[in-house]
Amino acid sequence: MSTIATTLPSVRLGAALAPLDRTLGRVTMYRLVSSLLGALALVALVMSITGTLSYEPSELLASACVAVGVSYVTNRIVAPLFRVSPHGESAVITGLLLFFVFCPSSAAGDLLDLAVAATVATLSKYVIAYRGRHLLNPAAAGAVFVGITQMNASVWWIGGKELLPYVVVAGLLVLYRTRRLPMAAVFVVVSTAIITIRLGDAGQSTGDALQTALQSYPILFLVAFMLSEPLTLPGRRYQQLALAVFVGVLFAVPMHAGSVTMTPELALVLGNVAAFAVTRRSGVRLRFVGRRALGPTTAEYAFEPLRPVGFSAGQYAELALPHRGADRRGVRRVFTIASAPAGEIAFGVREAPERGSSFKGALAALEPGTVVTATTVAGDFLLPRDRSTPLLLVAGGIGVTPFVSQLRAEASVAGAERTASGPRDVVLVYGVTAGEGIPYRDELAATGVPVVLVGPDRPTDLPAGWTHVAADRLTADVLERSVPDARRRHGYVSGPPAMVDAVRGALRRLGVRRVRTDHFAGY
């Protein structure tokens, strides 16, 4: 009773956030970021008109039009030269970021400098790239170029106190959707602490120094809208946290090298370079073997690596699939690997919900023998090294793929190791919907792991060792009845974002102290 009482706040928080999860889940990250940046620009314009912001409306409008316009037009011109479909929303985001970095102005010289920054930013996406993936944050790259050539200097006026409340709301929405709040917290703490100490040494009181750090530096804006960009982040969480510390130190400590001064954009670019150095970006060449149906709405796509690929069970790969008529989500997509870390690489894919997805159409049209590239192999959704830890795996639909990889890997563990430590104590709770089938049914049955199948209809051929619970969704009551000893296990949850959040709260309500989740933000 006491355990439930102490975890009820997290459950209530999860229930309260469920509508937010559903709302954010309906839009891509590109659309969310561009909309929030646009909203911030609109707020700035209103504040300018009312006299709250020192810049003139004409200066804001002129800078915004040039930054966004040049970025968009340049992207439309340059992308076809690299045989890539132009991504309009990405160009708009780049332009809006530059709009907030440079001082708003209607002077021709300043607008020309801004146009140069937007052009360089766009070119960096294609020129400073590896295996179709840009290495630097484009807006930061453009700002660094203009600053180093002494054409103009960034001011990051978005970091002022007038816009701070709006930046906090917009930034938290982005960080919540991308699940980058821990990384952001590290960056904010490190940079704020260093700036506060530095200003305190210069004579300010601790309170005034802290206020200055939060109200005069673009700390939250930088981490929420630029440092958190998935395409330039390393794949493992500990690497992301280390990167946050690294960039936070560069951001907060004044440094000079000749005529070059450390700026927020230069700190970010150096962080991007460091992230590239530690992340697997060599590109994995994969030959398509074939597709097999897993159910009415799911399929597995199998590939043969041209060279051996090292990865851990539970990790994901970013698949690059250039194709004509690519939609706004582009030519890259992240899929969790369903195969064990040996031999072929397979991805479980849900097909039906993404009607009109150009990527899914190109994937379905692949011919055997076609060679594609995986630009990244990464992820932290790994089982504990201590094989004696009892586990509760909870999957929703095709979210079972990381568990398939892990259980396949477990089945292939060398005999001596299995004898020494014994088999893992694992229970899988698998939620499916009506008409979805049971993806990876045979593979899971072959592992011998106990499975609790949760769904509205009982299969006529339920595998031996499986139990069925008639329910439409995974709730705390279902989990408690299905796994009475859940509280002694470590929980792992994978599936759609809303389901993951709901199950995480339910497990905490049951007293499960350690819960890890698998998610994909949808950039």
Buried (B, 14 or more C-beta within 10 A) or exposed (E): EEBEEEBEEBBEEBEEBBEBBEEBBEBBBBBBBBBBBBEBBEBBBEBBEEEEBEBBBEBBBBBBEBBBBBBBBBBBEBBEEEEBBBBBBBBBBBBBBBBBBBBBBBEEEBBEBBBBBBBBBBBBBBEBBEBBBBBBBBBBBBBBBBBEEEBBEBBBBBBBEBBBEBBBEBBBBBBBBBBBEEBBBBBBBBBBBBBBBBBBEEEBEEEEBBBBBBEBBBBBBBBBBBBBBBBBBBBBBEBBBBBBBBBBBBBBEEEEEEEEEBBBBBBBBBBBEBBBEEBBBEBBBBBBBBBEEBBEBBBBBBBBBEEEBEBBBBBBBBBBBBBEEBBBBBBBBBBBBBBBBEEBBBBBBBBEEBEEBBBBBBBEEBEEEEEBBBBBBBBBBBBEEEBEBEBBBBBBBBBBBBBBBBBBBBBEBEEEEBEEEEBBBBBBBBBBBEEBBBBBBEBBBEBBBBBBBBBEEEBEEBBEEBEBBEBEBBBBEBBBEBBEEBBBBBBBBBBBBBBBBBBBBBBBBBBBEEBBBBBBBBB
